[in-house]
Amino acid sequence: MSPKPAPRVFLRQPLGADEADFLAAVKRSRKLHRPWTHPPADNEGFRGWLRRCGDDDFEGRLVVDRETHAPVGVYNLSQVFQGNFKSAYMGCYAFEPHQGRGLMGEGLELMLREVFGELRLHRVEANVQPENARSLALVERAGFRREGYSPRYLKIGGRWRDHVRHALTVEDWRDRRRE
């Protein structure tokens, strides 16, 4: 068995210094994002996201190219609950021109290590619009199981949109890593 190659990306918390690069990446990725997501697209939106990243119930991470240090995408965990629930909701988006190269998949592996390691959560849920084939494939490759269909689940871009609900537990994640 050959060793797994080193990841081409790393995760880090966003900083105020990321604002210009982040907003440029969002601008050039507008066609990629629509209608699936509407990331912060102006200074005020970026700063709001950055503040939210400091909240106890939210974790935001930039996926960064290890070689160029360019932002590849974002993973967000919202409604992070501890106690008996130990769960969160996860969302993500990639930036042009990095999509379709497996970088977000590598970032997801790193994010799941944080979710089930550092954060010590038991479950993470990802809700994906049914027509978003790339995001569905991303979570399914990572071992998320489909749990259901939620009509008009989340308002995105001013419209209520249907979502397919997927989840991964720490037990499923550990079993998958052993394989």
FIVEXBA-474217 format. One record per atom (N, C-alpha, C): residue number from 1; atom name; x, y, z. Coordinates in Angstrom, 1 decimal. Each point is the difference from the previous one (the first is absolute). Layout:
N
   nr  atom    east   north      up
  NUM    CA       X       Y       Z
...
***
This chain:
179
   nr  atom    east   north      up
    1     N     0.9    -1.2     0.0
    1    CA    -0.9     1.2     0.0
    1     C     0.9     1.2     0.0
    2     N    -0.2     0.9    -1.0
    2    CA     0.8     1.2    -0.1
    2     C    -0.5     1.1     1.0
    3     N     0.9     0.8     0.5
    3    CA    -0.4     1.1     1.0
    3     C    -0.9     1.0    -0.7
    4     N    -0.9     0.5     0.7
    4    CA    -0.9     1.1    -0.5
    4     C     0.8     1.2    -0.2
    5     N    -0.2     0.7    -1.2
    5    CA     0.7     1.2    -0.3
    5     C    -0.3     1.1     1.0
    6     N     0.9     0.9     0.3
    6    CA    -0.3     1.1     0.9
    6     C    -1.1     0.9    -0.6
    7     N    -0.8     0.6     0.9
    7    CA    -1.1     0.8    -0.6
    7     C     0.6     1.3    -0.7
    8     N    -0.7     0.3    -1.0
    8    CA     0.4     1.2    -0.8
    8     C    -0.6     1.3     0.6
    9     N    -0.8    -0.2     1.1
    9    CA    -0.7     1.2     0.6
    9     C     0.2    -0.1     1.5
   10     N    -0.2     1.1     0.7
   10    CA    -0.2     0.0     1.4
   10     C    -1.1     0.9     0.4
   11     N    -0.5    -0.1     1.2
   11    CA    -1.1     0.8     0.5
   11     C     0.6     1.0     1.0
   12     N    -0.7     1.2     0.0
   12    CA     0.4     1.0     1.1
   12     C    -1.2     0.9     0.2
   13     N     0.0     0.6     1.1
   13    CA    -1.1     1.0     0.3
   13     C     0.3     1.2    -0.9
   14     N    -1.1     0.6    -0.4
   14    CA     0.1     1.3    -0.8
   14     C     0.5     1.1     0.8
   15     N     0.7     1.0    -0.6
   15    CA     0.5     1.2     0.6
   15     C    -0.5     1.2    -0.7
   16     N     0.1     1.1     0.7
   16    CA    -0.4     1.3    -0.7
   16     C     0.9     0.2    -1.2
   17     N     1.2    -0.4     0.0
   17    CA     1.0     0.2    -1.1
   17     C    -0.5    -0.8    -1.2
   18     N    -0.9    -0.9     0.1
   18    CA    -0.5    -0.9    -1.1
   18     C    -1.0     0.7    -0.9
   19     N    -0.5     1.2     0.5
   19    CA    -1.2     0.6    -0.6
   19     C     0.1     0.2    -1.5
   20     N     1.1     0.6    -0.5
   20    CA     0.1     0.3    -1.4
   20     C     0.1    -1.2    -0.8
   21     N     0.8    -1.0     0.4
   21    CA     0.1    -1.3    -0.8
   21     C    -1.3    -0.7     0.0
   22     N    -0.7    -0.1     1.2
   22    CA    -1.3    -0.7     0.1
   22     C    -1.0     0.6    -0.9
   23     N    -0.1     1.4     0.0
   23    CA    -1.1     0.6    -0.8
   23     C     0.3    -0.1    -1.5
   24     N     1.3     0.0    -0.4
   24    CA     0.4    -0.2    -1.4
   24     C    -0.4    -1.4    -0.4
   25     N     0.2    -1.0     0.9
   25    CA    -0.3    -1.4    -0.3
   25     C    -1.5    -0.2    -0.1
   26     N    -0.8     0.7     0.8
   26    CA    -1.4    -0.1     0.0
   26     C    -0.5     0.6    -1.4
   27     N     0.5     1.2    -0.3
   27    CA    -0.4     0.6    -1.3
   27     C     0.3    -0.8    -1.2
   28     N     1.1    -0.6    -0.1
   28    CA     0.3    -0.8    -1.2
   28     C    -0.7    -1.4     0.0
   29     N    -0.6    -0.3     1.2
   29    CA    -0.7    -1.3     0.1
   29     C    -1.5     0.1     0.0
   30     N    -0.5     1.2    -0.4
   30    CA    -1.4     0.2     0.1
   30     C    -0.8    -1.0    -0.8
   31     N     0.4    -0.3    -1.2
   31    CA    -0.7    -1.0    -0.8
   31     C     0.0    -1.4     0.6
   32     N     1.1    -0.4     0.6
   32    CA     0.2    -1.3     0.7
   32     C    -1.0    -0.1     1.2
   33     N    -0.1     1.1     0.7
   33    CA    -0.8     0.0     1.2
   33     C    -1.5     0.0    -0.2
   34     N    -0.5     0.7    -1.0
   34    CA    -1.4     0.1    -0.2
   34     C    -0.6    -1.2    -0.7
   35     N    -1.2    -0.4     0.5
   35    CA    -0.8     0.5     1.1
   35     C     0.2    -0.7     1.3
   36     N     1.1    -0.7     0.1
   36    CA     0.2    -0.8     1.2
   36     C     0.3     0.7     1.3
   37     N     0.8     1.1    -0.1
   37    CA     0.4     0.7     1.2
   37     C     0.2     1.5    -0.4
   38     N     0.0     0.8     1.0
   38    CA     0.2     1.5    -0.1
   38     C     1.0     0.4     1.1
   39     N     1.3    -0.3    -0.2
   39    CA     1.0     0.4     1.0
   39     C     0.1     1.5     0.1
   40     N     0.6     0.5     1.1
   40    CA     0.2     1.4     0.2
   40     C     0.7     0.6    -1.2
   41     N    -0.6     1.1    -0.6
   41    CA     0.6     0.5    -1.3
   41     C     0.4     1.4     0.1
   42     N     0.0     0.6     1.2
   42    CA     0.4     1.4     0.2
   42     C     0.7     0.1     1.4
   43     N     0.6     1.1     0.2
   43    CA     0.8     0.2     1.3
   43     C    -0.8    -0.3     1.2
   44     N    -1.2     0.6     0.0
   44    CA    -0.9    -0.2     1.2
   44     C    -0.3    -1.4     0.2
   45     N    -0.4    -0.8    -1.1
   45    CA    -0.3    -1.4     0.1
   45     C     1.2    -0.8     0.5
   46     N     1.2     0.3    -0.5
   46    CA     1.2    -0.7     0.4
   46     C     0.2     0.2     1.5
   47     N    -0.1     1.2     0.4
   47    CA     0.3     0.4     1.4
   47     C    -1.1    -0.7     1.0
   48     N    -1.2    -0.1    -0.5
   48    CA    -1.0    -0.7     0.7
   48     C     0.3    -1.4     0.2
   49     N     0.4    -0.7    -1.1
   49    CA     0.4    -1.4     0.0
   49     C     1.2    -0.2     1.0
   50     N     1.0     0.9    -0.1
   50    CA     1.1     0.0     0.9
   50     C    -0.4     0.1     1.5
   51     N    -0.9     0.9     0.3
   51    CA    -0.5     0.1     1.4
   51     C    -0.7    -1.3     0.4
   52     N    -0.8    -0.5    -0.9
   52    CA    -0.8    -1.3     0.3
   52     C     1.0    -1.1     0.2
   53     N     1.1     0.0    -0.6
   53    CA     1.1    -1.1     0.2
   53     C     0.5     0.1     1.4
   54     N    -0.2     1.1     0.7
   54    CA     0.4     0.1     1.4
   54     C    -1.1    -0.5     1.0
   55     N    -1.2    -0.3    -0.5
   55    CA    -1.1    -0.4     0.9
   55     C     0.3    -1.4     0.5
   56     N    -0.6    -0.4     1.2
   56    CA     0.2    -1.3     0.5
   56     C    -0.7    -1.1    -0.8
   57     N    -1.0     0.4    -0.7
   57    CA    -0.8    -1.1    -0.7
   57     C     0.3     0.0    -1.5
   58     N     1.1     0.6    -0.4
   58    CA     0.3     0.1    -1.4
   58     C     1.6    -0.2    -0.2
   59     N     0.3    -0.8    -1.0
   59    CA     1.4    -0.2    -0.4
   59     C     0.2     0.2    -1.5
   60     N     0.8     1.0    -0.4
   60    CA     0.2     0.2    -1.5
   60     C     1.5    -0.3    -0.3
   61     N     0.2    -0.7    -1.1
   61    CA     1.4    -0.3    -0.4
   61     C     0.2     0.3    -1.4
   62     N     1.1     0.6    -0.3
   62    CA     0.4     0.1    -1.4
   62     C     0.8    -1.2    -0.4
   63     N    -0.3    -0.5    -1.2
   63    CA     0.8    -1.1    -0.6
   63     C     1.1     0.7    -0.8
   64     N     1.3    -0.2     0.2
   64    CA     1.0     0.8    -0.6
   64     C     1.0    -1.0    -0.7
   65     N     0.3     0.4    -1.3
   65    CA     1.0    -0.7    -0.8
   65     C     1.4     0.0     0.7
   66     N     0.5    -1.1     0.3
   66    CA     1.3    -0.1     0.8
   66     C     1.1     0.6    -0.8
   67     N     0.0     0.0    -1.3
   67    CA     1.1     0.5    -0.8
   67     C    -0.1     1.5    -0.3
   68     N    -1.2     0.5    -0.4
   68    CA    -0.2     1.4    -0.3
   68     C    -0.6     0.8     1.1
   69     N    -0.5    -0.6     1.0
   69    CA    -0.7     0.7     1.1
   69     C    -1.3     0.7    -0.5
   70     N    -0.5    -0.3    -1.1
   70    CA    -1.2     0.6    -0.5
   70     C    -1.2    -0.7     0.6
   71     N    -1.1     0.7     0.3
   71    CA    -1.2    -0.6     0.5
   71     C    -0.6    -0.9    -1.0
   72     N    -0.3    -1.2     0.4
   72    CA    -0.6    -1.1    -0.9
   72     C    -1.5     0.0     0.3
   73     N    -0.4     0.2     1.2
   73    CA    -1.4    -0.1     0.4
   73     C    -0.2     0.3     1.5
   74     N    -1.2    -0.4     0.4
   74    CA    -0.4     0.3     1.4
   74     C    -0.8    -1.2     0.5
   75     N     0.2    -0.3     1.3
   75    CA    -0.9    -0.9     0.8
   75     C    -0.5     0.8     1.2
   76     N    -1.3    -0.1     0.2
   76    CA    -0.6     0.6     1.1
   76     C    -0.7    -1.0     0.8
   77     N     0.1     0.0     1.3
   77    CA    -0.8    -0.8     0.9
   77     C    -0.9     1.0     0.8
   78     N    -1.3    -0.2    -0.1
   78    CA    -0.9     0.9     0.7
   78     C    -0.8    -0.8     1.0
   79     N    -0.6     0.7     1.0
   79    CA    -0.8    -0.6     1.0
   79     C     0.8    -1.2     0.7
   80     N     1.2     0.3     0.4
   80    CA     0.9    -0.9     0.6
   80     C    -0.5    -0.2     1.5
   81     N    -0.5    -1.2     0.3
   81    CA    -0.5    -0.3     1.3
   81     C     0.9    -1.0     0.7
   82     N     0.2     0.2     1.3
   82    CA     0.7    -1.0     0.8
   82     C    -1.0    -0.7     0.9
   83     N     0.3    -0.3     1.2
   83    CA    -0.9    -0.7     0.9
   83     C    -0.4    -1.3    -0.6
   84     N    -1.2    -0.4     0.2
   84    CA    -0.5    -1.3    -0.5
   84     C    -0.2    -0.1    -1.5
   85     N    -0.1     1.1    -0.7
   85    CA    -0.2     0.0    -1.4
   85     C     1.3    -0.1    -0.8
   86     N     1.0     0.7     0.3
   86    CA     1.3    -0.1    -0.6
   86     C    -0.1    -0.1    -1.6
   87     N    -0.6     1.1    -0.6
   87    CA    -0.3    -0.1    -1.4
   87     C     0.2     1.4    -0.6
   88     N     0.0     0.0    -1.3
   88    CA     0.1     1.3    -0.8
   88     C    -0.5    -0.2    -1.4
   89     N    -0.3     1.1    -0.7
   89    CA    -0.3     0.0    -1.4
   89     C     1.2     0.5    -0.7
   90     N     0.3    -0.6    -1.2
   90    CA     1.2     0.4    -0.8
   90     C    -0.5     0.5    -1.3
   91     N     0.6     1.1    -0.5
   91    CA    -0.2     0.5    -1.3
   91     C     1.4     0.3    -0.6
   92     N     0.1     0.0    -1.3
   92    CA     1.2     0.3    -0.7
   92     C    -0.2     0.6    -1.4
   93     N     1.1     0.6    -0.5
   93    CA     0.0     0.4    -1.4
   93     C     1.5     0.2    -0.4
   94     N     0.2    -0.3    -1.3
   94    CA     1.3     0.1    -0.6
   94     C     0.2     1.3    -0.7
   95     N     1.2     0.4    -0.4
   95    CA     0.3     1.2    -0.8
   95     C     0.6    -0.4    -1.3
   96     N    -0.4     0.7    -1.0
   96    CA     0.7    -0.1    -1.3
   96     C     1.5     0.4     0.2
   97     N     0.9    -0.6    -0.7
   97    CA    -0.1    -1.1    -0.9
   97     C     0.4    -1.3     0.6
   98     N    -0.3    -0.2     1.3
   98    CA     0.4    -1.2     0.7
   98     C    -1.0    -1.1     0.0
   99     N    -1.2     0.2    -0.4
   99    CA    -1.0    -1.1     0.0
   99     C     0.4    -1.1    -0.9
  100     N    -0.5    -1.2     0.3
  100    CA     0.1    -1.2    -0.9
  100     C     1.4    -0.6     0.1
  101     N     0.8     0.3     1.0
  101    CA     1.4    -0.5     0.1
  101     C     0.2    -0.9     1.2
  102     N    -1.1    -0.2     0.8
  102    CA     0.1    -0.8     1.2
  102     C     0.5     0.8     1.2
  103     N     0.2     1.3    -0.1
  103    CA     0.5     0.7     1.1
  103     C    -1.0     0.2     1.1
  104     N    -1.2     0.2    -0.3
  104    CA    -1.1     0.1     1.0
  104     C    -0.2    -1.3     0.7
  105     N     0.2    -1.1    -0.7
  105    CA     0.0    -1.4     0.7
  105     C     1.1    -0.1     1.0
  106     N     1.2     0.4    -0.4
  106    CA     1.1     0.0     1.0
  106     C    -0.3     0.9     1.2
  107     N    -0.6     1.2    -0.3
  107    CA    -0.4     0.9     1.1
  107     C    -1.1    -0.6     0.9
  108     N    -0.9    -0.7    -0.6
  108    CA    -1.0    -0.7     0.8
  108     C     0.6    -1.0     0.9
  109     N     0.9    -0.8    -0.4
  109    CA     0.7    -0.9     0.9
  109     C     0.6     0.7     1.2
  110     N     0.6     1.1    -0.3
  110    CA     0.6     0.8     1.1
  110     C    -1.0     0.6     0.9
  111     N    -1.1     0.5    -0.6
  111    CA    -1.1     0.5     0.8
  111     C    -0.6    -1.0     0.9
  112     N    -0.2    -1.2    -0.5
  112    CA    -0.6    -1.1     0.8
  112     C     0.9    -0.4     1.1
  113     N     1.3     0.1    -0.2
  113    CA     1.0    -0.2     1.1
  113     C    -0.2     1.0     1.1
  114     N    -0.3     1.2    -0.3
  114    CA    -0.3     1.0     1.0
  114     C    -1.4    -0.2     0.7
  115     N    -1.0    -0.4    -0.9
  115    CA    -1.3    -0.2     0.5
  115     C     0.0    -1.1     1.1
  116     N     0.6    -1.1    -0.3
  116    CA     0.0    -1.2     0.8
  116     C     1.2    -0.1     1.0
  117     N     1.0     0.8    -0.3
  117    CA     1.2     0.0     0.9
  117     C    -0.1     1.2     1.0
  118     N     0.5     1.1    -0.5
  118    CA     0.1     1.2     0.8
  118     C    -1.4     0.4     0.7
  119     N    -1.0     0.1    -0.9
  119    CA    -1.3     0.4     0.5
  119     C    -0.8    -1.1     0.8
  120     N     0.4    -1.2    -0.2
  120    CA    -0.5    -1.2     0.6
  120     C    -1.6    -0.1    -0.2
  121     N    -0.4     0.3    -1.2
  121    CA    -1.4    -0.2    -0.3
  121     C    -0.3    -1.4    -0.3
  122     N    -1.3    -0.4     0.1
  122    CA    -0.4    -1.4    -0.3
  122     C    -0.6    -0.1    -1.5
  123     N    -0.5     1.1    -0.5
  123    CA    -0.8     0.0    -1.2
  123     C     0.2     1.3    -0.8
  124     N     0.1     0.0    -1.3
  124    CA     0.0     1.2    -0.8
  124     C    -1.0    -0.3    -1.2
  125     N    -0.8     1.0    -0.2
  125    CA    -1.1    -0.1    -1.1
  125     C     0.4     1.0    -1.1
  126     N    -0.2    -0.5    -1.2
  126    CA     0.2     0.8    -1.2
  126     C    -1.3     0.0    -0.8
  127     N    -0.6     1.1    -0.3
  127    CA    -1.2     0.1    -0.8
  127     C     0.3     0.6    -1.4
  128     N    -0.3    -0.7    -1.0
  128    CA     0.4     0.4    -1.4
  128     C    -1.2     0.0    -0.9
  129     N     0.0     1.0    -0.8
  129    CA    -1.1     0.1    -1.0
  129     C     0.1    -1.2    -1.0
  130     N    -1.1    -0.6    -0.3
  130    CA     0.0    -1.3    -0.8
  130     C     0.7     0.2    -1.4
  131     N     0.0     1.2    -0.5
  131    CA     0.5     0.2    -1.4
  131     C     1.5     0.2     0.1
  132     N     0.6     0.2     1.2
  132    CA     1.4     0.3     0.1
  132     C     0.8    -1.3     0.1
  133     N     0.3    -0.5    -1.2
  133    CA     0.6    -1.3    -0.1
  133     C     1.4     0.0     0.6
  134     N     0.8     1.0    -0.2
  134    CA     1.3     0.0     0.5
  134     C     0.1    -0.1     1.6
  135     N    -0.9     0.8     0.6
  135    CA     0.0     0.0     1.5
  135     C    -0.6    -1.3     0.5
  136     N    -1.0    -0.6    -0.7
  136    CA    -0.5    -1.3     0.4
  136     C     1.1    -1.0    -0.1
  137     N     0.8     0.0    -1.1
  137    CA     1.1    -1.0    -0.2
  137     C     1.0     0.2     1.1
  138     N     0.3     1.3     0.4
  138    CA     1.0     0.3     1.0
  138     C    -0.3    -0.7     1.3
  139     N    -1.2     0.2     0.5
  139    CA    -0.4    -0.5     1.3
  139     C    -0.2    -1.5     0.0
  140     N    -0.4    -0.6    -1.1
  140    CA    -0.2    -1.4    -0.2
  140     C     1.4    -0.7     0.0
  141     N     1.0     0.6    -0.7
  141    CA     1.3    -0.6     0.0
  141     C     0.6     0.0     1.4
  142     N    -0.3     1.0     0.8
  142    CA     0.5     0.1     1.4
  142     C    -0.7    -1.0     0.9
  143     N    -1.0    -0.7    -0.4
  143    CA    -0.7    -1.0     0.8
  143     C    -1.3     0.5     0.7
  144     N    -0.4     1.2    -0.3
  144    CA    -1.3     0.5     0.5
  144     C    -1.1    -0.9    -0.6
  145     N    -1.0    -0.3     0.8
  145    CA    -1.1    -0.8    -0.4
  145     C    -1.3     0.9    -0.2
  146     N    -0.7    -0.3    -1.0
  146    CA    -1.2     0.7    -0.3
  146     C    -1.1    -0.4     1.1
  147     N    -0.6     1.1     0.6
  147    CA    -1.0    -0.3     1.0
  147     C    -1.4     0.5    -0.4
  148     N     0.0     0.8    -1.0
  148    CA    -1.4     0.5    -0.4
  148     C     0.0     1.1    -0.9
  149     N    -1.2     0.5    -0.3
  149    CA    -0.2     1.0    -1.0
  149     C    -0.9     1.1     0.7
  150     N     0.5     1.2     0.0
  150    CA    -0.7     1.1     0.7
  150     C    -0.5     1.1    -1.0
  151     N    -1.3     0.0    -0.3
  151    CA    -0.5     1.0    -0.9
  151     C     0.1     1.4     0.6
  152     N     0.3     0.9    -0.9
  152    CA     0.0     1.5     0.4
  152     C     0.7     0.1     1.4
  153     N     1.2    -0.6     0.1
  153    CA     0.7    -0.1     1.3
  153     C     0.8     1.3     0.4
  154     N     0.6     0.7    -1.0
  154    CA     0.9     1.1     0.3
  154     C    -0.2     1.1    -1.0
  155     N     0.0     1.2     0.5
  155    CA    -0.2     1.2    -0.9
  155     C     1.4     0.4    -0.5
  156     N     0.2    -0.1    -1.3
  156    CA     1.3     0.4    -0.6
  156     C    -0.3     0.9    -1.2
  157     N     0.6     1.1     0.0
  157    CA    -0.2     0.9    -1.1
  157     C    -1.4     0.5    -0.1
  158     N    -0.7     0.1     1.1
  158    CA    -1.4     0.5     0.0
  158     C    -1.1    -1.1    -0.3
  159     N     0.5    -1.2    -0.2
  159    CA    -1.0    -1.1    -0.3
  159     C     0.2    -1.2     0.9
  160     N    -1.2    -0.6     0.4
  160    CA     0.1    -1.2     0.8
  160     C     0.3    -1.1    -0.9
  161     N     1.1    -0.8     0.4
  161    CA     0.5    -1.0    -0.9
  161     C     0.0    -1.4     0.7
  162     N    -0.4    -1.0    -0.8
  162    CA     0.0    -1.4     0.5
  162     C     1.5    -0.4     0.3
  163     N     0.1    -0.9     0.9
  163    CA     1.4    -0.6     0.4
  163     C    -0.1    -1.5     0.2
  164     N     1.1    -0.6    -0.3
  164    CA     0.2    -1.4     0.4
  164     C     0.8     0.0     1.3
  165     N    -0.4    -0.7     1.0
  165    CA     0.6     0.0     1.3
  165     C     1.0    -1.2     0.1
  166     N     1.3     0.3     0.3
  166    CA     1.0    -1.0     0.2
  166     C     0.6     0.1     1.4
  167     N     0.5    -1.0     0.6
  167    CA     0.6     0.1     1.3
  167     C     1.2    -1.0     0.1
  168     N     0.9     0.3     0.9
  168    CA     1.1    -0.9     0.3
  168     C     0.2     0.0     1.5
  169     N     0.1    -1.2     0.6
  169    CA     0.3     0.0     1.4
  169     C     1.5    -0.4     0.2
  170     N     0.5     0.3     1.2
  170    CA     1.4    -0.3     0.3
  170     C     0.3    -1.5    -0.2
  171     N    -1.0    -0.9     0.3
  171    CA     0.2    -1.4    -0.1
  171     C     0.2    -0.4    -1.5
  172     N    -0.9     0.6    -0.9
  172    CA     0.1    -0.3    -1.4
  172     C     1.3     0.6    -0.5
  173     N     0.4     1.1     0.4
  173    CA     1.3     0.6    -0.4
  173     C     1.2    -0.8     0.4
  174     N     0.0    -0.5     1.2
  174    CA     1.1    -0.9     0.5
  174     C     0.0    -1.3    -0.8
  175     N    -1.1    -0.6    -0.2
  175    CA    -0.1    -1.2    -0.8
  175     C     0.6     0.2    -1.4
  176     N    -0.4     1.1    -0.6
  176    CA     0.5     0.3    -1.4
  176     C     1.5     0.2     0.0
  177     N     0.5     0.6     1.0
  177    CA     1.5     0.3     0.1
  177     C     0.8    -1.3     0.1
  178     N    -0.6    -1.0     0.7
  178    CA     0.6    -1.3     0.2
  178     C     0.1    -0.8    -1.3
  179     N    -0.9     0.2    -0.9
  179    CA    -0.1    -0.8    -1.3
  179     C     1.2     0.3    -0.9
***
